[in-house]
Amino acid sequence: MLASTHITAGQHALAEGAWAVAREEFLLALENGDSAEAYAGLADAAWWLGDEDEVFAARERAHQGFLAAGDQLGAARMATWLFLDSMEFRGETGLANGWLQRAKILLEDFRGTREYGWLMVWEGSFWLSHENDAAKALELAGSVLEIGSSLDDPDLATLGLALEGLARVDLGQIVDGFALLDRAAIATMSGEVAAPVARSTTMCWVIGACDHARDYERAQQWSERFKAVEHSWRVDGMFSICRPHYALVLIQHGRWADAERE
């Protein structure tokens, strides 16, 4: 009972963006015995705190625990995150592909689930950022949108819009792409998107698209809005991706000192 109490408290802390508090709660839960849920929560907290070693150690323990318990969806969630983590933290394309393939196998019979939708989000991001294949990302964005709509999941639906918008901008469909990205940004700023990673990813894709298209006026507008809520969202770690794009916006407006700081 004590472990479950700490897990619940940790999950509440994650929802509030209190990453250090969440980490402590999950560690307290694990003092009472191994728990796949506690390891998964610990990995999430460590991810936001930028603790690479703890992310991988906890995520792999969670994956093993879910597999041992016969929880394919839980194991697939961890495999999906390990796919992303292997790319973003370490740039290990071979390991990333291994985790991607494992997640796909685990989700073969669960294609309409949130877990499958999130896998398509990160795979779409991979095809854009690492393979420069916007057409493939566009195809995956359609799957994300379909799952988000069928499950009435605003996080997935918004990410699907943003991914499709970014892919269309990269394909040269500028007007159509930004129509989708602006819709996604409004949904994010209006509080319709709950998951911190969904909010920050949408924001980064919007600013990234502005940089790709050299639409610095739009980038400045959204950057100012996003920076106004940056600290309340408590997703500072994600801004390491967006800030170089924002610095280019500042350069276009002659704000040299601010650009250097970003």
C-alpha positions as CSV (number, residue, x, y, z in Angstrom):
1,M,0.0,0.0,0.0
2,L,2.8,2.4,0.9
3,A,4.5,1.9,-2.5
4,S,1.2,2.6,-4.4
5,T,0.8,5.8,-2.4
6,H,4.2,7.0,-3.4
7,I,3.6,6.1,-7.1
8,T,0.3,8.0,-7.1
9,A,2.0,11.0,-5.5
10,G,4.8,10.7,-8.1
11,Q,2.3,10.7,-10.9
12,H,0.6,13.8,-9.6
13,A,4.0,15.5,-9.3
14,L,4.8,14.7,-12.9
15,A,1.5,16.1,-14.0
16,E,2.3,19.4,-12.2
17,G,5.9,19.5,-13.6
18,A,7.5,19.0,-10.2
19,W,10.2,16.8,-11.6
20,A,12.4,16.6,-8.5
21,V,9.5,15.8,-6.2
22,A,8.3,13.1,-8.6
23,R,11.7,11.5,-8.7
24,E,11.8,11.4,-4.9
25,E,8.4,9.8,-4.7
26,F,9.2,7.1,-7.2
27,L,12.5,6.3,-5.4
28,L,10.5,6.0,-2.1
29,A,8.1,3.6,-3.8
30,L,11.1,1.4,-5.1
31,E,12.4,1.2,-1.5
32,N,9.4,-1.0,-0.9
33,G,10.2,-3.4,-3.8
34,D,10.6,-3.4,-7.6
35,S,7.7,-1.9,-9.5
36,A,7.5,-1.4,-13.3
37,E,5.2,1.6,-12.8
38,A,7.6,3.2,-10.3
39,Y,10.6,2.6,-12.6
40,A,8.6,4.1,-15.5
41,G,7.7,7.2,-13.4
42,L,11.3,7.5,-12.3
43,A,12.5,7.5,-15.9
44,D,10.0,10.2,-16.8
45,A,11.2,12.4,-13.9
46,A,14.9,11.8,-14.8
47,W,14.1,12.7,-18.5
48,W,12.9,16.1,-17.5
49,L,15.8,16.6,-15.1
50,G,18.3,15.6,-17.8
51,D,19.8,12.6,-15.9
52,E,20.7,10.4,-18.9
53,D,22.1,7.5,-17.0
54,E,19.0,7.2,-14.7
55,V,16.7,7.6,-17.7
56,F,18.1,4.5,-19.4
57,A,18.5,2.4,-16.3
58,A,15.0,3.0,-15.1
59,R,13.4,2.8,-18.5
60,E,15.1,-0.6,-19.2
61,R,14.0,-1.9,-15.7
62,A,10.5,-0.8,-16.4
63,H,10.5,-2.5,-19.8
64,Q,11.6,-5.8,-18.2
65,G,9.1,-5.5,-15.4
66,F,6.2,-4.9,-17.8
67,L,7.3,-7.8,-20.0
68,A,7.5,-10.1,-16.9
69,A,4.0,-9.1,-15.9
70,G,2.6,-9.8,-19.4
71,D,1.8,-6.1,-19.9
72,Q,2.5,-5.6,-23.6
73,L,1.3,-2.0,-23.7
74,G,3.5,-1.0,-20.8
75,A,6.5,-2.7,-22.3
76,A,5.7,-1.0,-25.7
77,R,5.6,2.4,-24.0
78,M,9.1,1.8,-22.6
79,A,10.4,0.5,-25.9
80,T,9.0,3.6,-27.6
81,W,10.7,6.0,-25.2
82,L,14.0,4.0,-25.4
83,F,13.8,4.5,-29.2
84,L,13.5,8.2,-28.7
85,D,16.0,8.4,-25.9
86,S,18.6,6.4,-27.9
87,M,18.4,9.0,-30.6
88,E,18.0,12.2,-28.6
89,F,20.5,11.5,-25.7
90,R,23.1,9.4,-27.5
91,G,22.5,9.5,-31.3
92,E,22.7,5.7,-31.3
93,T,20.8,4.9,-34.5
94,G,21.3,1.1,-34.3
95,L,20.0,0.8,-30.8
96,A,17.2,3.2,-31.6
97,N,16.1,1.1,-34.5
98,G,16.1,-2.0,-32.3
99,W,13.8,-0.4,-29.8
100,L,11.6,0.9,-32.6
101,Q,11.2,-2.6,-34.1
102,R,10.5,-4.1,-30.6
103,A,7.8,-1.4,-30.0
104,K,6.2,-2.2,-33.3
105,I,6.1,-5.9,-32.6
106,L,4.6,-5.4,-29.2
107,L,1.9,-3.1,-30.6
108,E,1.1,-5.2,-33.6
109,D,-2.3,-6.1,-32.2
110,F,-2.9,-2.7,-30.5
111,R,-2.9,-0.3,-33.5
112,G,-5.8,1.8,-32.3
113,T,-4.2,2.6,-28.9
114,R,-2.6,5.7,-27.4
115,E,0.6,3.7,-27.2
116,Y,0.6,3.2,-31.0
117,G,-0.3,6.8,-31.6
118,W,2.7,8.0,-29.5
119,L,5.0,5.5,-31.4
120,M,3.8,7.1,-34.7
121,V,4.6,10.6,-33.3
122,W,8.2,9.8,-32.5
123,E,8.7,7.8,-35.6
124,G,7.4,10.7,-37.6
125,S,9.8,13.0,-35.8
126,F,12.6,10.6,-36.6
127,W,11.9,10.6,-40.3
128,L,11.8,14.4,-40.4
129,S,14.8,15.2,-38.2
130,H,17.2,12.3,-39.0
131,E,16.2,11.0,-42.4
132,N,14.9,14.2,-44.1
133,D,11.9,12.2,-45.4
134,A,8.9,14.6,-45.0
135,A,6.7,12.4,-47.1
136,K,7.0,9.5,-44.7
137,A,6.4,11.8,-41.7
138,L,3.3,13.1,-43.5
139,E,2.0,9.5,-43.8
140,L,2.6,8.9,-40.1
141,A,1.0,12.2,-39.1
142,G,-2.2,10.9,-40.7
143,S,-2.1,7.9,-38.4
144,V,-1.6,10.0,-35.3
145,L,-4.5,12.2,-36.3
146,E,-6.7,9.3,-36.9
147,I,-6.0,7.7,-33.5
148,G,-6.2,11.0,-31.7
149,S,-9.6,11.7,-33.2
150,S,-11.0,8.2,-32.6
151,L,-9.9,8.2,-28.9
152,D,-10.8,11.9,-28.4
153,D,-7.3,12.5,-27.2
154,P,-6.3,16.2,-27.6
155,D,-2.6,15.5,-27.0
156,L,-2.3,13.1,-29.9
157,A,-4.7,15.1,-32.1
158,T,-2.6,18.3,-31.6
159,L,0.7,16.5,-32.2
160,G,-0.8,15.0,-35.4
161,L,-1.7,18.4,-36.6
162,A,1.7,19.8,-35.8
163,L,3.6,16.9,-37.3
164,E,1.6,17.1,-40.5
165,G,2.1,20.9,-40.6
166,L,5.8,20.6,-40.2
167,A,6.0,17.9,-42.9
168,R,4.0,20.0,-45.3
169,V,6.3,23.0,-44.7
170,D,9.3,20.9,-45.4
171,L,7.6,19.7,-48.6
172,G,7.1,23.3,-49.7
173,Q,3.4,23.4,-48.9
174,I,3.9,26.5,-46.8
175,V,0.4,27.9,-46.6
176,D,-1.3,24.6,-45.8
177,G,1.5,23.6,-43.4
178,F,1.3,26.8,-41.3
179,A,-2.5,26.6,-41.2
180,L,-2.1,23.3,-39.4
181,L,0.8,24.5,-37.2
182,D,-1.1,27.6,-36.1
183,R,-4.1,25.5,-35.2
184,A,-1.9,23.2,-33.1
185,A,-0.2,26.2,-31.4
186,I,-3.6,27.7,-30.5
187,A,-4.8,24.4,-29.0
188,T,-1.6,24.2,-27.0
189,M,-1.8,27.8,-25.7
190,S,-5.5,27.4,-24.9
191,G,-4.8,24.6,-22.4
192,E,-6.4,21.8,-24.5
193,V,-3.1,19.8,-24.5
194,A,-2.3,18.2,-21.1
195,A,0.9,16.3,-21.4
196,P,4.0,18.5,-20.9
197,V,5.9,16.7,-23.6
198,A,3.0,17.2,-26.1
199,R,3.0,21.0,-25.3
200,S,6.7,21.5,-25.6
201,T,7.0,19.3,-28.7
202,T,4.2,21.2,-30.5
203,M,5.9,24.5,-29.6
204,C,9.3,23.3,-30.9
205,W,7.8,22.1,-34.2
206,V,6.1,25.4,-34.7
207,I,9.2,27.4,-34.2
208,G,11.3,24.9,-36.2
209,A,8.9,25.2,-39.1
210,C,9.2,29.0,-39.0
211,D,13.0,28.7,-39.2
212,H,12.8,26.2,-42.1
213,A,10.5,28.6,-44.0
214,R,12.4,31.7,-42.9
215,D,9.1,33.1,-41.6
216,Y,10.7,35.2,-38.9
217,E,7.7,37.4,-38.3
218,R,5.5,34.4,-37.4
219,A,8.3,32.9,-35.3
220,Q,8.6,36.1,-33.3
221,Q,4.9,36.2,-32.6
222,W,4.8,32.5,-31.4
223,S,8.1,32.8,-29.5
224,E,6.9,35.7,-27.5
225,R,3.7,33.8,-26.6
226,F,5.6,30.6,-25.7
227,K,8.2,32.4,-23.6
228,A,5.3,33.9,-21.6
229,V,4.3,30.5,-20.4
230,E,7.7,28.8,-20.4
231,H,8.2,28.7,-16.6
232,S,4.6,27.8,-15.8
233,W,4.8,24.8,-18.1
234,R,8.1,23.8,-16.3
235,V,9.5,22.3,-19.5
236,D,12.8,24.2,-19.6
237,G,14.8,21.2,-20.8
238,M,12.9,21.2,-24.1
239,F,13.9,24.8,-24.8
240,S,17.4,23.7,-25.6
241,I,16.0,22.6,-29.0
242,C,13.9,25.7,-29.6
243,R,16.3,28.3,-28.5
244,P,18.6,28.1,-31.5
245,H,15.6,28.7,-33.7
246,Y,14.5,31.6,-31.6
247,A,18.0,33.1,-31.7
248,L,17.7,33.3,-35.5
249,V,14.4,35.3,-35.0
250,L,16.2,37.7,-32.7
251,I,19.1,38.1,-35.2
252,Q,16.6,39.1,-37.9
253,H,15.3,41.9,-35.6
254,G,18.8,43.1,-34.7
255,R,18.6,42.0,-31.1
256,W,22.2,40.8,-30.9
257,A,22.7,40.5,-27.2
258,D,19.4,38.6,-26.8
259,A,20.3,36.3,-29.6
260,E,23.7,35.5,-28.1
261,R,22.1,34.7,-24.7
262,E,19.6,32.3,-26.3
